[in-house]
Amino acid sequence: MSGSLWLKPPKEGATLPAIPRPRREGAPKTPHVSKTPHVSKTPHVSKDPHVSQTPHASKDPHASKSPHEESAPDPDLAPDPLDALAERLDGFVAAAVHPDEVAALLESDGMTDDHIRLAYGRTDSFALAEDLYARVARRHPAPEAPPAGTRFDGLAHCLLRGLVFALPGLAYVLAAPLLAGEHGRFGLPGGTVPLLAGAVTGWVWNQALSHRAYTWLGLGDRPAAARALLAGAPPGALAGTGVALAVAAPGEIPAAVFAAGQALYLAAATVLLVLGRERALLGALVPLAGAVPAFRWDLPDPLRTGLLLASLAATAVLAALALRPGLPRAAAGRGGPPRAASLPYGLFGLGSGLLVLHAGTGTTPVSGAGAVVALTLSMGPAEWLLHRFRGESLTRLRTLTTAREFRRAVTGTLVLCVGGYLTVLTALLLAVTLLWPGAPRPEPPDLLALLLVGTALWLGLLLQAFGAVLGAATVCLLAAAAQTALPAAGPAATGGAAAVLAVLTCVLLVRPTAHR
């Protein structure tokens, strides 16, 4: 039975009805003796006390009825409480994919098995959930359409980030005459070693610091993220400066000083980027636009130095202003994410940075500075494509019904995103080649090498975004180590890294559980 024990609403003065018992066959018929002082006045009842009363003569309302009378609905029956419960939980039950979800809701609502047996006549929450699941039709909600202009706003934001990634490269154009000196080590121009050492140190430190700050932001604690940046940015700047000074040769002191400013800029820019101050950082980099005339005319050294110091000072001041929420200390309580969890992200920054540096130490604009400029500018579209892959995967997760369909859809989205990124990278490389004075046309081997580096970087960023950063860092570090040990094996190392990362991506990210 599905309903309460009171099938009829109780009335005043009503007593419990008598339960008729069926007569057993072969039982002797005993005379019916009335225990009430009132004698029935029906004409069918004999006044002889020795004559038994027949059952059809009784006017007991509880006497047996015909099957037709038993099947008629009783207007006095109370409503089924299960109908009211199904109506109240209609929205949740309609979106459930299994009765266990409904059972979990019932138990979280405080319904015990005793209450369910008493109020709904079911044995436990699972039996009640199965009945509710069967009564309510499935109505899974469709994914919400993104607001108008969201896609293009996100693209503009990512392009802005790509621009602020690339503009600091103009600082090297302004500082080139100031850093000119004797030939450097390892066949590189003078001052290159301290600059590269300081840059790699900053990339590793700031990548790990960014992860820790973003973790705090994900927990909704922006002041804690500002405190993490305030505690980690100055040591990162000091570390980059110390490494640059340590590896500088006697004739590379100007390069080491420039590397100190580079370390300070990397720390300040990390603060602004993590806290979402890209527009402020773009304004601080405006003085570097003075490097554009330096491509054709020789600018005086004081002007070059003034532009560099103005941009650096503006970036540092804006970062200090952005860190003001982190100055007051909150009450002790939350320990925060473990610092060791940020180490793989720093290692990935080391591996990817070394791959970019190997691409930037070539002799032609395609495999040298032009490749670095193209890769840096492409980081903005790369971020946007990462967001698009994530969004498309979540949409497929809600609209598709089988794992096979989801795997096929995600693989197609992955191919489109990788193809889109490589197309953008190729277009940027061609643009850099056209704008670079006297730059030759890119040769197919150089273009292929750059595309392999871009593929490895984008797939590594994708794995990092989904938490599989340790595998991406390991592959990038091994490829960078192979290129360092054997420079001629550069394309083979980056190609192998891209292939391994592609396999890891297809294995890990085609599963529905990776996107929840």
N, C-alpha and C positions, 0 to 999 in steps of 0.2 A: 504494500500500500504506500502511496506517496502522499502524505499529508499528516496532519496532526492526529492525535488520538481522538479528539473531539470532532467527529465528522459532521455533527449538527450543532448549530449554535445552542448553548444551554439556555433553557427557559426557567422562569421562576416557578418553583414548585414541582419541576420535573424530576422524576426518579429514574434510575437506571432501568431500561426495559428488560423484561424476562427473555431469556434465550430459549427458543423452542428446541426441544430435543426430538430427534426422529425416533419413531416407534420401531422397535426391533421385531422382525418377523418371527412368528411362533410364540411371542410373549403373551401371556394371558391378559385378557382385558379386564382391568380392575375398574370398579365403578369410580367415577369422579366425585369426590366429596369436596364441596366448597367449604372453605375455612372462614369465609366472610359471613357476617350476620345477615347480609342482604341476599335475597333470593332473586335469581334472574326472572324477569317477567316475560320472557319470550314464549310464544305459544308452542314451541317445539320442545320445551323442557317438561318432562313428566313430573307430576307432584308426588309420585310414588317414590319413597326413598330407596326402594330396592331396584328401581329401574335405572340403569346407567345412562348418562348423557352422552349423546353422540357428538363427535368432534365438530360436525357441520353446524351444530346448533349454537356453538359458542360465538360470541361477538368480540372475542379478544382481538385487539388490533394487531397483535403479534402473531396471529395464526398464520399458517402457511398460505402463500399466494401463488397464483398461477405464474408460469414462466413469462407471460406477456407483461404481467404486472411487475415482476421483479426487474425486467429490463428497462422499464421506464425510468428516466432520471428524476431524482428527487430534488425539487427546487430548494429544499432546505439545506443541501450539502454545502459545507464551507469551501471557499476557494483553495486550490492546491497551493501551498506555500512555495513549492518548487518553481511554479510559474512566476511568482513575484521575484524569487531569487534570480531566475534566468533573465528577467527583464532588467533587474538592477545591474547585473554583471554582463549585459549584452555586449558592450563594446570590447571588453577584455576577452571574453570567451570567443567572440567572432574572429579576433586576431590571433588566437592561440593556434599553435601548430600541433599540439599534443595535449591529451587530458591531464598529463602531469603538471602542465603549467597552471591549469585551473585548480588542481589540488594544492599546488604551492600557494596560490592566492588565498584559497579557503583557510589553509592552516595559518598563513600570516595574518589573516583577519581574526584569528582567535577562535575558530570553530573547532571544538573538540569532537571526538567520535561519539561521546555520550550525547552532546547537544544535537549532532546530526541524526542520531538514531531517534531521539525524542521529537525533533521538530520536522524532519524530512523523511523518516522511515528508511534510511539507508544505513548500511553497516559502518561505513567509514568515509573519510574525505575522498578517497579514490573512487569509490562507487558513486558518490554524489557528483564528482567531477566528470565521470564518464556520461552520466545522464545529462548534465548541463552541456557537455561538448556535443552530444547527439541532438539536443533540442535546438541549439543555435546554429544557424548557417554560417559558413566561413565567409568572412569579409576582410581579407588582409589589406591593410592600408597601402595605397600607392605611394611611391617616393615623392616627396615634395619637390616641386619645380624650383630651381634656383631663382632668386630675385633678378629682375631685369638689370642687365649691365654687370652682374657679378663676375662673369667670366672675363670680360674685358677689363674691369677694374683690377682683378687679380693679375692679369697679364701686364697692365701698366705698372703695378707695384713690383712685379718681378723684373721687368725691364729697368725700372729705376734702380733696383739692387744690382743688376748687372752693370749698370753705368757707374755706380759708386765703387764697384769692384775694379773697374778698368781705369778710372780716372787717376788713381795714384800712380799709374805707370808714367804719367807725364812728369812726375817728380824726378824720375831718372833722366829724362831728357833735359830738364833744367840743370841737374847736378852733374851731367856728363863732363863738362869742361873742368869742374871743380875736382872731380875724382881722377882726372887723367894723370897717368904716371907711367912708371916702368911696366914692362910686361909682367903679368902675374904668373901664378903657379898653375900647373896642370894644363898649360896651353890656353889659359883664359886671360882676358884683359886684367890690368892691374886693379886691385880692389874688389874683384868679383868674389873671392873666397869669403871675406868677412861679411859682405852683403848677403850672400847665399846662406851662410851659417846662421846669421841673425834672423833672416826671413824664415828659415825652416824651424828654428827654435820658437819663433812667434806663432807659426801655424800650429805646431803641436800643442803648445800651451793654451792658446786661445780656442782651439777646437774643443779641448777638454773642458775649459772654463765655460764655453757657450753651452755645452750639453748640461752642465750642472745648473746654470742659470735658467735654461729652458725647462728643466725639470721642475724648478720652483715655480716658474710661470704656469706650467701645466697643473700644479697643485693649487693655483689661484692665489699665490702669495707673492705679489709683485715686490713689496719691500724686501722680502727675503732674497729674491733674485737680485735686487739692487745691492744688497749686502754681500752676496756672493761675488758679484762683479767688483765691488769696492775692495773686497779682500783679495781677489785673485788677479786683477788687472795690473796693479803696480808691481807685484813680484814677476809677472810675465814680462813687463817692460825691462825690468832689471836683468832678468835671465837672458833676454835677447841681446841686451847691451853687453853683458859680461861675456857671452859666447863670441860675439863679434870682436871684442877687444882681445880675447884670448887667442884667436886664430889669426889676427892681423899681423902682417909682416912689418918690419921697420918702416918701409915706404908706403904703407897702406893706412896710416893714421887718419887722413881725411875720409877715407872710405869707412873706417870704424866709427868716426863721429857721425857720418850720415846714417850708418846702421843703427846708432843709438836713437836718432830721430825716427828712423823707420820702426824700431821696436815700440817707441812711445805712440806713434800713430796707430800701429796694429792694435795695441791695447785699447786706445780710445775709440777706434772705429768698431771694435768688438762690442764695447759697451753700447754704442749708439745703435748698432744693427740689432743686437739682441732685444733692446728695449723699444724697437720700432721707430727709431728716429732717423730714417733714411733721408728724409728731406733736409733735416738739419745737417747731416753729413754731406749731402750734395752742396749745400750752401758753403760749408767750410772748405770744400775742394775747388770752389770757383777761382781762387787765385792761381791754381795750377793751369788754368786756361791760357796763362801767359806763355806757356811752353809752345803753343801753336806757332807763333812767329819764329821761335827758335829753330824750327825745321829749315828755314830759309835764310834767316839773318842771325848774326852773332849778337847776343844780348850782353850787356855789361854784367860783370860778376856781382856787383852789389844788388842789381835788380833781381838776378837769379836767386841770390841768397834771401832777399827780402820776400819774394813770392813764396819760397819754401817755408820760411819761418812763419809767415802770416797764415798759411794753410794749416801748419802744424799747431800753432797756438790756438786758432779757432776750433780745431777738432778737440784739443785737450780741454778747453773751457766748456764747450758744449757737453762733453762727456762728464765733466765734474758737475755741471748743473743737472744732468740726467740722473746722477747718483745721489741726489739729495734725499730721496725717500729711504735710502739705505743707511743714512747717518744715525737716526735714533734706533737704539737697540731694543728689540722686543723682548718680552719676558721669556725666560728659558722654558723649553718644553719640547718642541719638535726638533729632533736631531737632524732632519733633512735626509736627502738621498746619500748613500755611501759614496765617498770620493773615488773608491776603486771602480765604481760603475762607469766613470767618465774616462778611465784610462784607454779602453779600446777606441774611443772616438779620437783621442789624441794620436794614437797609433795610425788610425786611418788618415788623419791629417798629415802625418809624416809620410806615409806611403804615397798618397795622391800628390802631395807637394813635390816629392822627389820625381815622380813621373812628369809633372809639369816642368820642373827644372831641367830634366834631361831633354824635353822637347824644346826648351828655350836656349840651349847651349849649342845649337847647330850653327852652321856657317851661312845659311841662306835665310832670307826673311820668312820663307815658308816653314822651315824647321827651326828657326831661331826666335827672334823677338816677335815676328809676325804671328807665329804659332801661339805664343803666350798671350798676345793681345786678343786673338780670336777665341782662345779657350776662356779667357777671363770675361770677355763680353758675352760669351755663350752661357755663362752661369745663370744669368737672369732668365732666359728662356728655359734653361734646364730646370730651374725651380718651378716654373709654371707648369712644365710637363709632368713633373713629379706630383704636383697638386691635381692635375687632370687625371693621371693614372689612379690616384687614390680615390678621387670622386667617382670615376667611371666604375671602379671595382666595387665600391659600396652600392652604387645603383644596381649593378648586375647581381650583387648579393641579395638584394631585396626583390628583384623582379624574376630571377630564374629559379627553377624548382629542382634541378638535379645538379650534382657535382660535375658531371661531364659537360653540361652546357656552360657552367661557370668556368671550368678550366679552359674550354675553347674560347670563351669571350675574353677572359683575362689575357690569354696568350695573344689574341688579336690586338687587344689594346696595347700590350707591351711592344709588339712589333711596330705599331703605328707611332708610339711615343719615341722609340729609339730612332726610327726612320725620320721623324720630324726633327729630333735634335741634331742628327747628322746633317740633315739638309740645312738647318740654320748655321751649323758650324762651317759647312762648306761655303755658304753665302758670305759669312763674316770673313773667312780667309780670303775669298776673292776680292772683297771690298778692301781689306787691308793691303792686298797686293796692288790694287789699282791706285790707292792713295799713297802708298809708300814710294818715295822718290827713287826711281831707277830700279825698282824691284822686278826680278824676272818672273815669268809666268810659272805657276806651280807645276812641278813634275808629278806624274802619277805616283811614283814611289813615296815622295814626300807627303802628298795628299793622303795616300793610304795609311801612312804611319800616323798622321795627325788624327784621322778618323778612328783608328784603333785606340789611340789614347783617349779620345773623346768618348768612345763606347765604354771603355773600362771605367772612366770617371763617372759617367751617368749611371751605369749599373751599380757601381759602388755606392753612389749617393742614394739610389733607390733601396738597396739592401740596408743601408744605414738608417733610412727613414722608417723601415719596418723592424728595426731592432736587431737585424742580423749583421751588426757592424764588425764583429770579431772575424767572421769569414772574409768580409770585404777588405778589412785591414790586412789580414794575413796574405791574401792574394796580391794586393798592391805592394806590400813590402817585399814580397819575393820577386815580383817583376822589377821593382826598382833596384833591388840588390843584384839581380842578373844584369841589368843595364850598367850598373856601376862597375861590376867585375869584368864585363865584356861589352864594351860600348857597341861593337858591331852587331850584337844580338838584340839591339833595341826593338826593331819591328817584331821580331819573333817573340820577345818577352811580353810586349804589350798585347800582341795578338793572342798569346796563350792566356794572359790575364783576362782579356775580354771574353774568351771562350769559356773559361772556368766560371767567371762571374755570370755569364749567360745561363750556364747550366744550373748554378746555385739559385738564380732568380726563377727559372722555370720550375725547379723542384720545390722551392719554398713558397712562392707567392701565388701559385695556381690553386692552393688549398683554401677553401673558404674560411678555415679557422685563422689563417694569417691576417685576415682583414677585419676581424671583430675587435 
